[in-house]
Amino acid sequence: MPHWRQRQKQKPRRQPAEVIRERDERRTAALAQCVREMNAGKHGLTHTAVAERVGVPVQYVLWKYPSMEQLLEMAKT
């Protein structure tokens, strides 16, 4: 443990593009899992329901996957 006067080593800063890419990958994985679960259970599968269940903005889901076919296709891959 460093002395209280010593500066702690700072972690290298990540590039903004890397942060955004990682966030997009996490969102896509969460959306795919949610669509698979909701589609298997025959729940009312809508953009709004998926977004609320995952916790992402509805506008993001509608922008990224404008049609229900695109949303379902994303979940299959």
Secondary structure per residue as TSV (DSSP state, phi and psi in degrees):
chain	resnum	aa	ss	phi	psi
A	1	M	-	360.0	132.2
A	2	P	-	-73.5	155.5
A	3	H	-	-63.2	151.6
A	4	W	T	-63.8	-21.0
A	5	R	T	-86.1	-17.8
A	6	Q	S	-76.5	142.1
A	7	R	-	-76.8	138.7
A	8	Q	-	-80.1	149.0
A	9	K	-	-68.4	132.2
A	10	Q	-	-86.9	144.6
A	11	K	-	-72.5	146.3
A	12	P	-	-65.2	139.0
A	13	R	-	-73.1	138.8
A	14	R	-	-87.6	152.2
A	15	Q	-	-73.3	144.6
A	16	P	H	-57.2	-36.5
A	17	A	H	-63.4	-36.6
A	18	E	H	-67.2	-41.2
A	19	V	H	-63.5	-44.3
A	20	I	H	-65.5	-41.3
A	21	R	H	-62.9	-43.8
A	22	E	H	-64.3	-40.9
A	23	R	H	-63.8	-41.1
A	24	D	H	-64.7	-38.9
A	25	E	H	-64.7	-41.8
A	26	R	H	-64.8	-42.4
A	27	R	H	-63.0	-44.8
A	28	T	H	-63.0	-42.3
A	29	A	H	-63.5	-42.0
A	30	A	H	-66.7	-40.9
A	31	L	H	-64.3	-43.7
A	32	A	H	-61.5	-45.1
A	33	Q	H	-62.2	-43.0
A	34	C	H	-65.2	-43.1
A	35	V	H	-63.3	-41.6
A	36	R	H	-61.9	-43.3
A	37	E	H	-65.9	-45.1
A	38	M	H	-70.7	-35.4
A	39	N	H	-71.0	-36.1
A	40	A	H	-69.5	-34.4
A	41	G	T	-86.7	-1.2
A	42	K	T	59.2	34.2
A	43	H	-	-76.9	170.6
A	44	G	-	-69.0	98.9
A	45	L	-	-86.0	106.2
A	46	T	-	-133.1	162.4
A	47	H	H	-59.1	-41.5
A	48	T	H	-65.0	-45.1
A	49	A	H	-63.8	-41.0
A	50	V	H	-65.6	-45.6
A	51	A	H	-62.6	-43.0
A	52	E	H	-65.4	-40.1
A	53	R	H	-69.0	-36.7
A	54	V	H	-80.7	-32.8
A	55	G	T	94.4	28.6
A	56	V	S	-113.9	160.1
A	57	P	-	-64.0	142.1
A	58	V	H	-61.5	-37.7
A	59	Q	H	-61.7	-34.1
A	60	Y	H	-65.3	-44.8
A	61	V	H	-64.9	-43.1
A	62	L	H	-66.6	-34.8
A	63	W	H	-71.9	-43.6
A	64	K	H	-75.7	-37.7
A	65	Y	-	-132.5	82.3
A	66	P	-	-64.4	-30.9
A	67	S	S	-111.6	158.4
A	68	M	H	-65.5	-32.8
A	69	E	H	-63.0	-40.9
A	70	Q	H	-65.8	-38.1
A	71	L	H	-64.6	-43.8
A	72	L	H	-68.5	-38.0
A	73	E	H	-64.7	-39.1
A	74	M	H	-61.9	-37.5
A	75	A	H	-71.8	-24.7
A	76	K	H	-75.1	-27.0
A	77	T	-	-86.1	360.0
